[in-house]
Amino acid sequence: MKTTRYFEEQILRKRPYLKREWCERAIREPLKRQTQEDGRIRLWIRVPELGKFLRVVVLEDGETVHNAFLDRDFKEDSR
């Protein structure tokens, strides 16, 4: 999995519960995909282990992870 320096140095440090395999799954099998105005792409998955939704933000290439966090506002029916 490709990642940005920001993801490696900041996000993983601030959110130690994150698992790389969740980010990889979001890239492969997102519940929802949305392109931001800046070209980055938001991807959501449900994480059964946590019972919550994870939002993963990748760069314009669609494969480099830049950010990831639990999204409290995401609803599965909001596709």
C-alpha positions in Angstrom: 0.0 0.0 0.0 1.3 3.4 -0.9 1.0 6.2 1.7 2.0 9.8 2.1 4.6 10.9 4.6 1.7 12.7 6.5 -0.2 9.4 6.9 2.9 7.6 8.2 4.1 10.3 10.5 0.9 11.9 11.8 -2.1 9.8 11.2 -0.8 6.4 12.4 0.8 8.1 15.4 -2.5 9.9 16.4 -4.7 7.0 15.6 -2.9 3.8 16.7 -6.1 1.7 16.4 -6.0 2.1 12.6 -5.1 -1.0 10.6 -3.4 -0.9 7.2 -5.6 -3.7 6.0 -8.7 -1.5 6.6 -7.3 1.2 4.3 -6.4 -1.4 1.7 -9.9 -2.8 1.8 -11.4 0.7 1.4 -9.4 1.1 -1.8 -10.5 -2.3 -3.1 -14.2 -2.4 -1.9 -15.5 0.9 -0.8 -19.2 1.3 0.2 -19.1 4.8 -1.2 -16.6 6.7 -3.3 -16.6 10.5 -3.6 -14.2 12.9 -5.3 -13.3 16.0 -3.5 -12.9 19.4 -5.2 -9.1 19.1 -4.8 -9.1 15.8 -6.7 -8.6 13.6 -3.6 -10.9 10.7 -3.2 -13.0 9.8 -0.1 -13.7 6.1 0.4 -15.8 4.6 3.2 -16.0 1.1 4.6 -17.6 -0.5 7.6 -15.2 -1.9 10.1 -17.1 -4.8 11.8 -14.5 -5.1 14.6 -15.3 -1.5 15.7 -19.0 -1.4 14.6 -18.1 1.9 12.9 -17.4 3.4 9.5 -13.9 4.4 8.4 -13.3 7.2 5.9 -10.1 6.9 3.9 -8.8 9.7 1.8 -6.5 8.9 -1.1 -4.6 11.1 -3.5 -5.8 11.7 -7.1 -4.0 8.4 -8.2 -6.7 6.5 -6.3 -4.2 4.4 -4.4 -2.0 6.5 -2.1 -3.5 6.8 1.4 -3.3 10.3 2.8 -5.7 10.2 5.7 -8.1 7.8 7.6 -10.5 8.3 10.5 -13.7 7.0 11.9 -16.6 8.9 10.4 -19.4 9.3 12.9 -21.7 11.0 10.5 -21.6 8.4 7.7 -24.8 6.4 7.3 -24.8 3.2 5.2 -27.9 4.3 3.4 -26.3 7.7 2.4 -24.7 6.2 -0.7 
